[in-house]
Protein backbone atom coordinates (compact mmCIF):
# COMPACT_ATOMS: atom_id res chain seq x y z
CA UNK A 1 0.00 0.00 0.00
CA UNK A 2 2.76 2.56 0.86
CA UNK A 3 4.58 1.58 -2.34
CA UNK A 4 1.50 2.28 -4.44
CA UNK A 5 1.01 5.62 -2.69
CA UNK A 6 4.61 6.53 -3.52
CA UNK A 7 4.05 5.56 -7.15
CA UNK A 8 0.94 7.76 -7.23
CA UNK A 9 2.87 10.76 -5.89
CA UNK A 10 5.58 10.21 -8.50
CA UNK A 11 2.94 10.08 -11.23
CA UNK A 12 1.45 13.35 -9.99
CA UNK A 13 4.87 14.99 -10.08
CA UNK A 14 5.42 13.80 -13.66
CA UNK A 15 2.03 15.15 -14.72
CA UNK A 16 2.74 18.51 -13.05
CA UNK A 17 6.14 18.78 -14.77
CA UNK A 18 4.61 17.81 -18.11
CA UNK A 19 1.92 20.48 -17.77
CA UNK A 20 4.48 23.14 -16.92
CA UNK A 21 6.61 22.19 -19.91
CA UNK A 22 3.53 22.13 -22.14
CA UNK A 23 2.61 25.66 -21.12
CA UNK A 24 6.18 26.97 -21.44
CA UNK A 25 6.86 25.52 -24.89
CA UNK A 26 3.42 25.44 -26.50
CA UNK A 27 1.98 28.72 -25.23
CA UNK A 28 4.04 30.91 -27.60
CA UNK A 29 2.91 28.74 -30.52
CA UNK A 30 -0.76 28.96 -29.59
CA UNK A 31 -0.35 32.68 -28.97
CA UNK A 32 0.91 33.23 -32.50
CA UNK A 33 -1.92 31.22 -34.06
CA UNK A 34 -4.90 32.19 -31.88
CA UNK A 35 -3.78 35.65 -30.70
CA UNK A 36 -3.52 34.55 -27.06
CA UNK A 37 -1.11 36.13 -24.60
CA UNK A 38 -0.28 35.34 -20.99
CA UNK A 39 -0.92 38.96 -20.05
CA UNK A 40 -4.35 38.82 -21.69
CA UNK A 41 -5.31 35.69 -19.78
CA UNK A 42 -4.04 37.22 -16.54
CA UNK A 43 -6.05 40.40 -17.11
CA UNK A 44 -9.16 38.40 -17.97
CA UNK A 45 -8.85 36.36 -14.79
CA UNK A 46 -8.10 39.31 -12.49
CA UNK A 47 -10.98 41.32 -13.95
CA UNK A 48 -13.45 38.98 -12.29
CA UNK A 49 -11.98 39.81 -8.87
CA UNK A 50 -11.41 43.53 -9.45
CA UNK A 51 -13.94 45.69 -7.58
CA UNK A 52 -12.05 48.96 -7.96
CA UNK A 53 -13.63 49.78 -11.31
CA UNK A 54 -10.31 50.01 -13.14
CA UNK A 55 -11.41 47.30 -15.59
CA UNK A 56 -15.07 48.19 -15.96
CA UNK A 57 -17.36 46.17 -18.17
CA UNK A 58 -21.02 45.26 -17.96
CA UNK A 59 -20.28 42.11 -16.00
CA UNK A 60 -17.69 43.68 -13.70
CA UNK A 61 -19.94 46.69 -13.00
CA UNK A 62 -22.72 44.33 -11.91
CA UNK A 63 -20.32 42.49 -9.63
CA UNK A 64 -19.11 45.75 -8.10
CA UNK A 65 -22.70 46.79 -7.35
CA UNK A 66 -23.61 43.49 -5.74
CA UNK A 67 -20.36 43.40 -3.76
CA UNK A 68 -21.19 46.76 -2.22
CA UNK A 69 -24.81 45.75 -1.60
CA UNK A 70 -23.92 42.38 -0.06
CA UNK A 71 -21.20 43.71 2.24
CA UNK A 72 -23.41 46.62 3.32
CA UNK A 73 -26.25 44.22 4.06
CA UNK A 74 -23.97 41.92 6.01
CA UNK A 75 -22.78 44.77 8.24
CA UNK A 76 -26.40 45.19 9.40
CA UNK A 77 -26.47 41.57 10.56
CA UNK A 78 -22.81 40.73 11.14
CA UNK A 79 -23.04 37.51 13.17
CA UNK A 80 -25.72 35.26 11.67
CA UNK A 81 -26.35 37.00 8.36
CA UNK A 82 -29.72 37.67 6.78
CA UNK A 83 -30.65 34.01 6.34
CA UNK A 84 -30.55 31.60 3.42
CA UNK A 85 -32.61 32.84 0.50
CA UNK A 86 -32.28 36.49 1.51
CA UNK A 87 -31.41 39.10 -1.12
CA UNK A 88 -29.87 42.54 -0.97
CA UNK A 89 -32.66 44.92 -2.00
CA UNK A 90 -30.25 47.37 -3.62
CA UNK A 91 -28.89 44.71 -5.99
CA UNK A 92 -31.23 42.11 -7.50
CA UNK A 93 -29.48 40.22 -10.27
CA UNK A 94 -32.39 37.96 -11.18
CA UNK A 95 -36.13 38.40 -10.68
CA UNK A 96 -36.60 34.63 -10.86
CA UNK A 97 -33.75 33.84 -8.43
CA UNK A 98 -33.29 37.03 -6.37
CA UNK A 99 -31.07 35.19 -3.87
CA UNK A 100 -28.55 34.19 -6.57
CA UNK A 101 -25.44 36.34 -7.01
CA UNK A 102 -22.31 35.94 -9.12
CA UNK A 103 -20.23 36.63 -6.00
CA UNK A 104 -21.23 33.37 -4.35
CA UNK A 105 -18.86 33.63 -1.39
CA UNK A 106 -19.88 37.22 -0.65
CA UNK A 107 -23.53 36.14 -0.86
CA UNK A 108 -22.80 33.28 1.55
CA UNK A 109 -21.36 35.77 4.04
CA UNK A 110 -24.39 38.03 3.58
CA UNK A 111 -26.85 35.18 4.11
CA UNK A 112 -25.14 33.08 6.81
CA UNK A 113 -22.64 35.41 8.47
CA UNK A 114 -19.14 34.44 9.67
CA UNK A 115 -20.54 31.41 11.53
CA UNK A 116 -22.02 29.98 8.34
CA UNK A 117 -18.89 30.73 6.34
CA UNK A 118 -16.75 29.07 9.04
CA UNK A 119 -18.94 25.96 8.98
CA UNK A 120 -18.78 25.91 5.18
CA UNK A 121 -14.99 26.31 5.20
CA UNK A 122 -14.61 23.62 7.89
CA UNK A 123 -16.57 21.17 5.77
CA UNK A 124 -14.48 21.92 2.68
CA UNK A 125 -11.26 21.65 4.71
CA UNK A 126 -12.35 18.31 6.22
CA UNK A 127 -13.17 17.00 2.76
CA UNK A 128 -9.73 17.91 1.40
CA UNK A 129 -7.99 16.56 4.52
CA UNK A 130 -9.61 13.14 4.13
CA UNK A 131 -9.04 13.29 0.38
CA UNK A 132 -5.30 13.72 0.98
CA UNK A 133 -5.36 10.72 3.33
CA UNK A 134 -6.97 8.64 0.61
CA UNK A 135 -4.38 9.83 -1.93
CA UNK A 136 -1.52 8.91 0.41
CA UNK A 137 -3.01 5.45 0.89
CA UNK A 138 -2.94 4.87 -2.86
CA UNK A 139 -5.08 2.36 -4.69
CA UNK A 140 -7.90 3.03 -7.14
CA UNK A 141 -9.70 5.35 -4.73
CA UNK A 142 -6.54 7.45 -4.37
CA UNK A 143 -6.24 7.85 -8.13
CA UNK A 144 -9.89 8.83 -8.57
CA UNK A 145 -10.07 11.26 -5.64
CA UNK A 146 -7.19 13.30 -7.11
CA UNK A 147 -9.28 14.08 -10.18
CA UNK A 148 -12.40 14.79 -8.16
CA UNK A 149 -10.67 17.13 -5.69
CA UNK A 150 -8.93 19.08 -8.46
CA UNK A 151 -12.27 19.61 -10.19
CA UNK A 152 -13.99 20.59 -6.95
CA UNK A 153 -11.23 23.05 -6.05
CA UNK A 154 -11.51 24.63 -9.50
CA UNK A 155 -15.24 25.08 -9.06
CA UNK A 156 -14.72 26.65 -5.62
CA UNK A 157 -12.36 29.22 -7.12
CA UNK A 158 -14.71 29.92 -10.03
CA UNK A 159 -17.60 30.32 -7.57
CA UNK A 160 -15.93 33.51 -6.37
CA UNK A 161 -17.34 35.31 -9.42
CA UNK A 162 -20.04 32.93 -10.71
CA UNK A 163 -22.98 31.30 -8.89
CA UNK A 164 -22.17 27.73 -9.90
CA UNK A 165 -22.77 26.34 -6.40
CA UNK A 166 -26.02 28.24 -5.83
CA UNK A 167 -28.02 25.90 -8.08
CA UNK A 168 -29.31 22.36 -7.60
CA UNK A 169 -27.46 21.26 -10.73
CA UNK A 170 -24.20 22.72 -9.42
CA UNK A 171 -24.03 21.60 -5.80
CA UNK A 172 -23.15 18.06 -6.94
CA UNK A 173 -19.60 19.36 -7.24
CA UNK A 174 -19.45 19.31 -3.43
CA UNK A 175 -21.31 16.04 -2.95
CA UNK A 176 -19.30 14.02 -5.48
CA UNK A 177 -16.07 14.00 -3.42
CA UNK A 178 -18.18 13.34 -0.32
CA UNK A 179 -19.57 10.23 -2.00
CA UNK A 180 -16.03 8.96 -2.63
CA UNK A 181 -15.01 9.77 0.95
CA UNK A 182 -18.07 8.04 2.43
CA UNK A 183 -17.32 4.95 0.35
CA UNK A 184 -13.76 4.92 1.63
CA UNK A 185 -14.84 5.43 5.25
CA UNK A 186 -17.34 2.58 5.06
CA UNK A 187 -14.75 0.26 3.53
CA UNK A 188 -12.20 1.39 6.12
CA UNK A 189 -14.60 0.66 8.98
CA UNK A 190 -15.52 -2.72 7.55
CA UNK A 191 -11.86 -3.66 7.16
CA UNK A 192 -11.21 -2.91 10.83
CA UNK A 193 -14.15 -5.05 11.91
CA UNK A 194 -13.21 -7.98 9.70
CA UNK A 195 -10.12 -10.03 9.03
CA UNK A 196 -7.00 -8.41 7.51
CA UNK A 197 -7.88 -9.90 4.13
CA UNK A 198 -10.94 -7.67 3.98
CA UNK A 199 -8.59 -4.69 3.88
CA UNK A 200 -8.25 -5.31 0.17
CA UNK A 201 -11.69 -3.67 -0.21
CA UNK A 202 -10.04 -0.33 0.41
CA UNK A 203 -8.45 -0.62 -3.04
CA UNK A 204 -11.73 -1.26 -4.82
CA UNK A 205 -12.85 1.76 -6.91
CA UNK A 206 -16.04 3.61 -6.14
N, C-alpha and C positions, 0 to 999 in steps of 0.2 A: 504493500500500500504506500509506504513512504517513497519507494522507488518510482512508482507511477506518478505520485505528486510532484517529484523532482522533474520527471520527464515533461509533465504538463507545464511547469514553470519555464523550463527551457524552451518549449514550443512557443509559449507566450512571448518570450524574449525575442525569438527569431521572427515572429510575426511583427512585433513592434519595430525591430530593426528594418525589416523589409518594407513596412509602411513608410518609415522615415526616408529610406533610400528612394522609394517610389515618388514621394513628394518632391524630394530634392532634385532628382534627375528628370522626372517627367513633367513637373509643373511648368518649367520654362517652355517646353514643347507645346503643352496644352494652351499656355498663355498666348503663344504666337498664332495658334490656329483658331482658338475660340475667343480671343481678346479677354483673357482672364488674367488678373494680376493679384498678387498676395495682398497688396495694399487695398485693392478694391474689395476683396473678401473680408479683410479686417474691418474696413469702414462699414461694410454691410452688416457685419455681426454686431459691432459696437453701437450702431445706430439704434438697434432694438433696445439697448440699455441706457441710451442717452436721454436724460430728462431735462437737459439744460436748454434745449431748443436750438443748439448750434447746427444740428442736422435735421431741420424740420422737413417733414413730409406729411401727407394726410394721415398715414398710420402712426407716425411718431407723435404728431400733434394730439391725436386721440389718446395715446398712451400717457402723454404728459398730463392731459386733463384728468384722466381717471386716477393717475398717481396722486395728484394733488387732492382730488375728492376722497379717495380711499384713506389716505394718511390723515386728512382733516377729520374724517368721520371716525377713524380709530381713536384719535386723541380724545374724542367725547366719551368714549367707552374703552379706556385703555387696558383693562384687565381681562375681561371676558369677551370683548368685541360686541358686535351688533347682533350676532346670531347667524346660523347657517341660513342661506336664502335671502339675507338682507342685501339691499342695494344702496349705493350712495346716490341720493336724490339729485345731486348736481352733475352726475355723470352716469347716464343710462346708455349703455352701448347697444342693447338689444331690447326691443319691446316684448319680444317673445320670451327671452331669457334675461330679465333685468339683473339677475344675480351673477351673470357670467361676465368676466372681464379678461382682457388679454393678459393683464398683470396678475396671473393666478396667485402668486405668493403674496403680493400686496393685498389682494382680495381675501386671502386666507387670514391674514393678520387683521383686516378690517372686520371679518365675520366671526373669528374665534378668539382673537386677542393673543397675547404672548403665551398663555397657557395652552391654547389649541395648537399654535405653531410649534411649541416645545414638544407636545405629544406627537405631532406629525413628524417632527425631526427625529424624535426618539425611535419611532417605528421604522423610519427609513434607515437610521443608523443600525438598529438591531438586525434588519434585513441584510444589510451589507456585511455586517460582522459575521453572521451565520453563513452568508454566501462565501466569504473568504475562508471560513473553516472547511466548507465543503470542497472548495478549490484545492486547499492544502491536502485534503484527504485523497484527492485524485479520483480515478474511476470515471464512469460515464457521467454520473451526476456532476462531477467537478468540471468536466468539459462543457456540459450544457449550461451550467449556471453562469459560466464566464460570459457567454453570449447574451444570456438573459439580463444579467446585471449591467452590462455595457449598454444595451438598449434602454433599460430602465433609467440609467443615469443620464443618458442623452435626452430622454423625454423630460426628466426633471429639470435639466438646464433649459430646454426649449420652453417649458411651462412658465419660465420667468417672463416671457413676452407673448405667450399664446395660451389660450385656455384649453389645452389638450386634456388635462386631467379633470376638468369641470363637467365632463359629459359622461354618460353611461357607457358610451362606446370607446371611451378613452381611459377609464379608471382600471381597465384590465391590465394596463402596463404595470400597475402596482401589485395586482393580485397574481399575475403570472409567476414572478419569482417567489411569492409566498406559497404557491402551490408546489413548486419544486422543493422549497424548504420544509414544508409540512410532510411531503413524501419522505424526505431524508430523515426527519425527526422520527416519524413512525417506524421506518426501517431500523433506525439506530436504537430505538426503544425495544423493538422486537428482538434485535440481535443480542441485547443485554439480558433479555429474559430467557433466551433460548441457548442452545449449545453454540460453541464457537463457530461451527460450520455455517450457522445461519448468518454470520457476519458477512457472508458473500452477497447477501441481498443489498448491502449498502452500495455495491457496484452496479446494481441493475438500474438502467435508465428509467426516467419518469415515463 
